[in-house]
Amino acid sequence: MAYVIGNDCIACGTCIDECPVGAISEGDIYSINPDACTECGTCADVCPNEAISLP
C-alpha cells in the first residue's frame, strides 16, 4: 500500500527531493505514484504539514 498525500498538502516541495525513487509529482496538491512508491516513509517523515500518510 503506497503512501498518499492528503488535502493538507501546501505544495512546499520538501518531499520531492527526499523520495529515493522519484514517485512524487508536483501540482496544486502533490501526488504519489502508487506503482513507484516503495513505502519507505521518508516523504511522511519530512512533510512539515503531516499531509502524507498510509491509507
C-alpha positions, 0 to 999 in steps of 0.5 A: 500500500503506497503512501498518499498525500492528503488535502493538507498538502501546501505544495512546499516541495520538501518531499520531492527531493527526499523520495529515493525513487522519484514517485512524487509529482508536483501540482496544486496538491502533490501526488504519489505514484502508487506503482513507484512508491516503495513505502519507505516513509521518508516523504511522511517523515519530512512533510512539515504539514503531516499531509502524507500518510498510509491509507 
